[in-house]
């Protein structure tokens, strides 16, 4: 006998939890099918524990104290309270692996569920590179690193993206000898070069050996250590290897073929329209869509889906999704950073705040198209806070003449935006007078 719901949510991570709570608040009957931690990786194995470790490292805590703090922040990877809260909100939680059994049907733990709508929120999993010998090394993923008590004496991190950079700084500040290997020419390769170069300099000051422009060839265990052969550079050896080379949408075994849905052949993700819809009455939210894979994107998409299911048409606009790396200095990027756009830059060391804080690292680069700001790339102390106004400026399409007139408190790093706004505005005027 089947159980009937208004909405079935396949996956109870950050995205699925947000969808379920939003729908339950609007009186819909919702069932969430989740075999793992309710709330997903972010609170237990990713965002929150990594930020806790970064804070502990910045404040000079001992490793043991940092691990205790991390585990407290992550609720010791116990989702009991979160699950109880979800059920109290009126959501039926089924702790089982679910698979589709046709349109509007999900089989989970021997139960057959039926729903008018299906929302797929199954997230993504670590995607180790196909390196010869890697599987035999007992490598870490970021989840392993952020749940382990071990402090290795040396660590090789494969991947210089946000996760690789953050964890490199964490371990280096606890005196682990860290090497970061990134095949691209600079760290954080999806951002402008100045961003990755500034972070690389900061990591180097912490003692990290940054290897960019070199590709791992193979991995071999050599006694208690792991040796990584590199194309175009000397091999590197460490007691641990951490793989931070990206994730793949978790779609295998979901039974998507039973509803006629095929993942994108290039990304493996579920393709969604601007309403986050995959097919009629089928929706997808979060990392499984591979659209700006951040928790805040998932929460935004959840709001879009909830509104549409409840008959309130809403479309997603991804022009101003913040991209943040919580290293020291922090990175804050948003919008377009294409090389063909008009740009203006300013160095943080020229602000009064830099004198007070004795910091000389960081910069602001703004990107304009015509008379409007369309993107920004900032790196510097606290950039994740003082640069947040740029999200609104890009999302709202604020005119440069308005931004030029914005007043920032003195002395703050936010003042660095003012000369960049002014330069872009002048460039727009010059362009208009041609």
SVG drawing of the C-alpha trace seen along z (x, -y; Angstrom):
<svg xmlns="http://www.w3.org/2000/svg" viewBox="-2 -63 64 66">
<polyline fill="none" stroke="black" stroke-width="0.4" points="0.0,0.0 1.4,-3.4 1.6,-6.6 0.4,-9.8 2.0,-13.3 1.8,-16.6 5.6,-16.6 8.3,-14.0 11.8,-15.3 14.6,-13.0 17.6,-14.1 17.5,-15.8 20.7,-17.9 20.7,-21.7 18.7,-22.0 16.1,-19.3 15.7,-20.5 15.0,-24.1 12.5,-22.9 10.7,-20.7 10.5,-23.3 9.3,-25.9 6.5,-23.7 5.4,-22.5 5.1,-26.1 2.7,-26.6 0.6,-23.6 1.8,-21.0 2.3,-17.4 5.9,-16.5 8.1,-13.4 11.9,-13.7 13.9,-10.6 17.4,-10.7 19.8,-7.9 22.5,-10.1 22.7,-13.2 19.7,-15.5 21.1,-18.9 23.7,-17.4 27.4,-18.1 27.5,-21.8 26.7,-21.8 28.6,-18.6 31.4,-17.9 32.0,-21.0 31.1,-24.7 30.7,-24.9 33.6,-22.7 36.0,-24.2 35.1,-27.8 35.5,-26.6 39.0,-25.3 40.0,-28.4 38.9,-30.5 40.7,-28.2 43.9,-28.4 43.7,-32.2 43.4,-32.5 46.3,-30.3 44.4,-27.5 46.0,-24.1 45.0,-21.3 43.1,-19.4 41.2,-22.5 40.5,-23.3 39.1,-19.8 36.9,-20.1 35.6,-23.4 35.0,-22.0 33.0,-19.1 30.9,-21.3 30.1,-23.6 29.3,-20.5 27.1,-19.0 29.5,-16.1 28.1,-15.1 24.8,-14.1 21.7,-15.2 19.2,-14.1 18.1,-17.6 17.8,-18.7 15.8,-15.7 13.5,-16.2 13.0,-19.8 12.1,-18.9 9.5,-16.3 8.1,-18.9 7.6,-21.2 5.3,-18.6 7.6,-16.8 7.7,-13.0 11.3,-11.9 12.2,-8.5 15.8,-7.4 16.4,-5.2 17.9,-5.4 15.2,-6.2 14.9,-5.5 12.3,-6.5 9.8,-3.9 8.0,-5.9 6.3,-9.3 5.4,-10.6 6.6,-7.4 9.6,-6.8 10.5,-3.5 12.3,-3.9 13.1,-1.4 10.4,1.0 7.8,-1.8 6.1,-3.1 5.6,-6.8 3.5,-8.8 3.6,-12.5 2.1,-15.2 5.5,-16.8 9.1,-15.4 12.1,-17.5 15.5,-16.0 18.1,-17.3 20.6,-14.5 23.7,-16.8 27.1,-15.8 30.0,-13.6 33.8,-13.9 35.2,-13.1 38.8,-11.8 40.9,-12.2 41.8,-9.0 45.3,-8.8 47.2,-5.6 47.8,-4.3 45.6,-6.9 42.9,-4.4 45.5,-2.3 46.8,-5.3 43.9,-5.7 43.5,-9.3 41.4,-11.8 38.5,-13.8 37.6,-17.1 34.9,-15.2 37.5,-12.9 39.8,-15.8 37.0,-17.7 35.9,-14.7 39.3,-13.3 41.3,-14.0 44.6,-13.3 47.1,-16.1 49.5,-14.8 53.1,-16.0 52.9,-16.5 50.0,-16.8 49.7,-17.0 46.5,-18.6 45.4,-17.9 43.4,-20.9 43.8,-24.6 40.1,-25.6 38.3,-27.0 38.3,-23.8 42.0,-23.1 43.0,-26.6 41.0,-26.8 42.3,-23.4 45.9,-24.2 45.8,-27.3 44.2,-25.3 46.8,-22.6 49.7,-24.9 48.8,-27.1 48.9,-23.9 52.5,-23.3 51.7,-20.6 54.0,-20.8 51.6,-21.4 51.9,-21.2 49.1,-22.3 49.1,-21.0 47.0,-22.8 47.2,-22.1 46.0,-25.6 48.4,-28.5 47.1,-30.0 45.0,-29.0 41.3,-29.5 41.4,-29.1 37.7,-30.1 38.5,-33.6 40.8,-36.3 44.5,-35.6 45.1,-38.4 42.8,-36.6 44.6,-33.3 48.0,-35.0 47.2,-36.9 45.9,-33.8 49.1,-31.9 51.3,-34.6 49.3,-34.3 49.6,-30.6 53.3,-30.8 53.7,-33.1 52.1,-30.4 54.7,-28.0 52.6,-26.2 54.5,-25.0 52.2,-26.1 52.7,-24.2 50.7,-25.6 50.9,-24.8 51.8,-21.2 49.6,-18.1 49.8,-15.0 50.9,-12.0 50.6,-9.1 50.6,-8.3 52.7,-5.7 52.9,-4.6 56.5,-4.7 56.5,-3.2 54.7,-5.6 54.5,-8.3 52.7,-8.9 54.7,-10.1 53.0,-12.2 54.8,-12.4 54.2,-15.7 54.4,-16.6 56.7,-19.6 57.9,-19.6 59.7,-17.6 57.7,-14.9 56.3,-15.6 55.9,-13.3 53.8,-13.5 52.3,-11.3 48.8,-12.1 47.2,-13.0 43.9,-15.1 41.9,-15.2 40.0,-18.5 39.5,-18.3 35.8,-18.9 32.5,-17.0 30.1,-15.1 26.3,-15.4 24.9,-12.3 22.5,-10.9 23.6,-7.2 21.0,-4.7 18.1,-7.2 16.0,-5.6 15.8,-8.8 15.2,-6.6 11.8,-5.6 10.6,-9.2 12.4,-9.8 15.1,-12.2 18.7,-12.0 21.5,-13.9 23.6,-16.3 26.2,-14.2 29.0,-16.7 28.4,-17.6 26.4,-14.7 24.0,-17.3 20.2,-17.6 19.4,-20.3 16.9,-22.8 15.1,-25.8 14.8,-29.2 12.1,-27.8 14.4,-25.0 12.2,-22.6 13.5,-19.4 10.3,-18.1 6.6,-18.5 6.2,-18.4 9.8,-17.4 12.2,-19.9 15.9,-19.9 17.7,-22.0 21.3,-22.3 24.5,-20.7 22.7,-18.1 22.0,-20.9 25.7,-22.1 24.5,-25.7 26.8,-27.8 27.3,-24.9 27.1,-26.7 24.8,-26.3 23.4,-29.8 22.5,-28.9 20.7,-25.8 18.7,-27.9 17.8,-30.4 16.7,-27.7 14.6,-26.1 12.7,-29.4 12.1,-29.4 10.8,-25.9 8.6,-26.3 7.0,-29.4 6.4,-27.6 4.9,-24.5 2.6,-26.7 1.4,-28.5 3.4,-31.7 5.5,-31.9 9.1,-32.8 12.3,-32.5 15.8,-32.2 18.4,-34.8 22.0,-33.7 23.7,-37.0 24.7,-37.9 25.5,-34.7 28.5,-35.4 31.6,-33.2 33.5,-33.3 36.7,-31.7 37.3,-32.0 41.1,-32.1 43.0,-35.0 42.9,-37.2 39.3,-36.3 38.0,-36.2 34.7,-37.7 33.6,-37.5 30.3,-38.1 28.8,-38.3 30.8,-38.5 34.5,-38.9 35.1,-38.5 38.3,-39.8 36.4,-41.9 34.6,-44.0 35.7,-47.5 37.6,-47.3 38.8,-49.4 41.1,-48.3 42.3,-49.6 44.8,-48.3 43.7,-47.8 47.1,-49.0 46.1,-52.5 43.3,-52.7 43.7,-54.1 42.4,-50.8 45.4,-49.0 47.6,-51.2 45.6,-50.5 45.5,-46.7 49.1,-46.6 47.9,-44.7 49.2,-45.3 47.5,-42.3 44.4,-42.7 42.7,-44.4 39.4,-45.3 38.6,-44.8 35.3,-45.9 33.8,-45.0 31.3,-47.2 29.2,-46.8 28.1,-50.2 26.8,-52.3 26.3,-49.4 28.4,-47.2 28.2,-43.6 30.9,-41.9 33.6,-42.2 36.6,-40.3 37.9,-41.3 40.5,-39.8 41.6,-41.1 41.1,-40.9 37.4,-40.5 36.4,-40.8 33.6,-38.3 32.0,-41.1 32.9,-44.5 32.4,-43.6 28.9,-42.2 27.3,-45.4 28.5,-44.4 26.0,-41.6 23.2,-44.1 24.8,-46.4 25.1,-43.7 21.7,-42.1 19.8,-45.4 21.7,-46.7 22.6,-49.9 23.9,-52.7 27.6,-53.6 26.7,-57.2 24.8,-56.1 27.5,-53.8 30.0,-56.6 28.1,-58.6 28.0,-55.8 29.7,-56.9 31.7,-54.3 32.6,-54.6 36.2,-55.7 38.4,-53.9 37.2,-50.7 38.4,-48.5 35.1,-49.3 36.5,-52.7 38.6,-50.9 35.4,-50.6 34.9,-54.3 37.9,-55.1 37.1,-52.0 33.4,-53.1 34.6,-56.6 37.1,-55.2 34.4,-53.0 32.0,-55.9 34.5,-58.1 35.1,-55.3 31.4,-55.1 31.3,-58.9 34.3,-58.7 32.7,-55.8 29.5,-57.7 31.2,-60.8 32.9,-59.0"/>
</svg>
